[in-house]
Amino acid sequence: MASFDSASKRLVQKHPRDFVAFAFKLRNIASDEFSDVELITPELPTVEMHQADVLIKVNLRGKYVLVHFEIQTTDSFDPPMALRMAGYIIRLVETYRMDVYSHVIYLRPDAGRNDPGLFVQDIVGQRILVEYQVIRLADLDGQAVLDAKHPGLLPFTPLMQPPMDVNESEWLQRCIATVDSLDVSNKLDTLGVLAVLGNALYDNEEILETIRRITMNAAPIVQYVGAQAANERAREYILKVLEVRLPPAATRAFKPTLDTIENAQQLEALLCAAALADSIEEFRQVLEANGN
């Protein structure tokens, strides 16, 4: 099974405007107040740092800003999430010289309950305060998201709060039926990501059986989930090979780009390239030659 974090990240990368609109709505910013949504590759220093999950440049009221999403399945303790987010935000401001709207999205219902949404160093004369938005899917009105039918957000709805009179099983059915009703070319992809993310709360067999009953054909979804798991392993192998042969800290910079690649043949070629590359620049050239 592909990791929840990676599946979520690729979803945001495919539908950046949906997520920017969703995050800004929580801040009472209307959709007609921003434009020019552009996904960008983070340029954060990689030594002893995680890469920012998703970074999007947006024209907000005539000024370019950054919208940052960190995807979390569970709580972070080492380092604490507040410290991680403060590090991301400060480095993003330093690197891009733009205002940053930062968010952490928690997938599991038991995660993020104690996240304060801010980092504080409370020393007289040396006070530091860095705030960010905490988004717990379990606290969100799932029906409102279903009604909006934004393809980028629908796979998350099984993890959101159902209406009071709807149990978990009925809610899963409603979420899948809404995706199945979409008139889009990538419906299979959307259902597949829903199947992956739904495992954060539901049993895998229940999800696939519900998809089978509603769509009358679960085989493509099973194949999709299997392919995503295989691709996830391939990405991990590429990074492991690079870290053995090249400076580990520098090779981590390739992870955001690798996470966007879903073509198995491309990943196989990159694995071979990782085994043969004698330098960071040599592997980067192969990556760029593959259209990334």
SVG drawing of the C-alpha trace seen along z (x, -y; Angstrom):
<svg xmlns="http://www.w3.org/2000/svg" viewBox="-30 -44 61 51">
<polyline fill="none" stroke="black" stroke-width="0.4" points="0.0,0.0 1.4,-3.4 2.0,-5.6 -0.8,-7.9 1.5,-10.9 2.8,-10.3 -0.7,-9.7 -1.9,-12.9 1.0,-14.9 0.5,-13.7 -3.2,-14.7 -2.3,-18.2 0.2,-18.4 -2.4,-17.4 -5.1,-19.8 -3.2,-22.8 -6.0,-25.3 -8.5,-23.1 -6.3,-23.0 -5.4,-26.7 -9.1,-27.5 -9.9,-25.1 -7.1,-26.5 -7.9,-30.1 -11.6,-29.5 -10.6,-28.5 -9.0,-32.0 -12.1,-33.7 -10.3,-34.5 -12.6,-34.2 -11.7,-32.3 -11.9,-35.5 -9.1,-37.1 -6.3,-34.9 -5.0,-33.7 -1.9,-32.4 -1.6,-29.2 1.8,-27.6 3.2,-24.4 6.9,-24.9 9.7,-22.6 11.0,-23.5 14.6,-24.8 15.0,-24.3 18.4,-23.3 18.4,-19.5 20.9,-18.9 19.1,-17.6 15.8,-18.9 12.7,-17.2 11.5,-18.6 8.4,-20.8 5.6,-18.6 3.9,-20.9 4.7,-24.4 2.5,-26.6 3.0,-30.2 -0.2,-32.2 -1.1,-35.8 -3.1,-37.0 -4.7,-40.4 -2.0,-41.5 0.9,-40.1 2.7,-36.8 2.7,-34.6 3.6,-31.0 1.0,-28.4 2.7,-25.5 1.1,-22.2 2.7,-19.6 0.9,-16.2 0.9,-14.2 -0.6,-10.8 0.3,-10.8 1.7,-13.2 5.4,-14.3 7.4,-14.2 11.1,-14.3 11.2,-17.1 7.8,-18.4 5.5,-19.5 5.6,-23.2 9.4,-23.2 9.3,-21.5 6.8,-24.0 8.7,-27.0 11.8,-25.7 10.0,-25.3 8.3,-28.8 11.5,-30.7 13.5,-29.0 10.8,-29.5 10.7,-33.2 14.5,-33.4 14.7,-31.5 11.8,-33.1 11.3,-36.5 7.6,-36.1 4.8,-35.9 4.0,-32.2 0.6,-30.7 1.5,-27.4 -0.7,-24.4 -0.4,-21.0 -3.0,-18.5 -3.6,-15.5 -5.1,-12.4 -5.8,-10.1 -8.7,-11.1 -6.4,-10.7 -3.6,-12.9 -3.0,-16.6 -5.3,-17.0 -2.5,-18.6 -0.9,-20.5 -0.9,-24.2 -0.6,-25.7 2.4,-27.9 6.0,-27.8 6.9,-30.1 10.2,-31.0 9.1,-33.0 12.3,-34.7 12.2,-38.4 13.9,-40.4 14.2,-37.3 10.6,-36.3 9.8,-34.2 6.3,-33.5 5.6,-31.5 2.0,-30.5 0.5,-28.0 -2.9,-26.5 -3.7,-23.1 -6.2,-21.1 -7.6,-17.9 -9.7,-16.1 -11.8,-14.4 -13.0,-17.9 -14.1,-19.0 -17.7,-19.0 -17.3,-16.2 -20.8,-16.8 -19.9,-20.3 -16.8,-19.1 -18.8,-16.4 -21.4,-19.0 -18.6,-21.2 -17.3,-18.2 -13.8,-19.4 -11.9,-16.4 -8.7,-17.2 -10.5,-17.1 -13.0,-14.2 -10.5,-11.4 -10.1,-12.9 -13.8,-12.9 -13.9,-9.4 -11.6,-10.8 -13.8,-13.8 -16.8,-14.1 -20.0,-12.6 -23.5,-14.1 -24.9,-13.2 -27.3,-10.6 -24.8,-8.8 -22.6,-6.0 -19.1,-5.3 -20.1,-2.5 -22.9,-4.7 -20.5,-7.6 -17.9,-5.6 -20.6,-4.6 -21.7,-8.2 -18.1,-9.4 -17.4,-6.7 -20.8,-7.3 -20.0,-11.0 -16.6,-10.3 -18.3,-7.7 -20.8,-10.4 -18.1,-12.7 -17.8,-13.4 -14.0,-13.5 -11.4,-11.6 -9.3,-10.6 -12.1,-9.1 -10.2,-5.9 -7.2,-7.8 -9.5,-9.7 -11.1,-6.4 -7.7,-4.8 -6.3,-7.6 -9.5,-7.4 -8.9,-3.7 -5.3,-4.4 -6.2,-7.2 -9.3,-5.5 -7.1,-2.9 -6.2,-5.5 -9.6,-4.8 -11.3,-1.9 -10.4,1.7 -8.9,2.2 -11.3,5.0 -14.3,2.9 -13.2,0.1 -12.6,2.3 -15.9,4.2 -17.8,0.9 -16.1,-0.4 -17.1,2.9 -20.7,2.7 -21.1,-1.0 -19.0,-1.0 -19.7,2.6 -16.0,3.2 -13.2,3.0 -10.6,4.7 -9.1,1.5 -8.9,0.0 -7.1,3.1 -4.6,2.7 -4.3,-1.0 -3.6,-0.5 -1.0,2.3 0.7,0.0 0.9,-2.8 2.5,-0.5 5.0,0.7 5.9,-2.9 6.3,-3.9 8.8,-1.1 10.6,-2.1 11.0,-5.7 12.4,-4.4 14.9,-2.2 16.1,-5.1 16.7,-7.3 18.5,-4.5 20.8,-3.8 21.6,-7.5 22.3,-7.8 24.7,-4.9 26.6,-6.2 26.3,-10.0 26.2,-12.5 22.9,-11.5 21.9,-15.1 22.1,-16.3 20.2,-13.3 17.1,-14.1 16.5,-17.1 15.3,-14.8 12.5,-13.3 9.8,-16.0 10.3,-15.5 10.4,-11.7 7.1,-11.7 5.4,-13.2 6.5,-10.4 3.9,-7.7 5.2,-6.0 6.7,-2.6 9.0,-2.6 10.3,-6.1 11.0,-5.0 12.8,-1.8 15.0,-4.0 15.8,-6.3 16.7,-3.4 19.3,-2.3 20.5,-5.9 20.9,-6.1 23.0,-3.0 25.3,-4.4 25.5,-8.1 28.9,-9.4 27.6,-12.8 24.5,-14.6 24.6,-16.7 24.7,-13.5 21.5,-12.1 19.8,-15.5 20.5,-15.6 18.8,-12.2 15.9,-13.3 15.4,-16.4 15.8,-14.4 12.8,-12.3 10.7,-15.5 10.9,-16.3"/>
</svg>
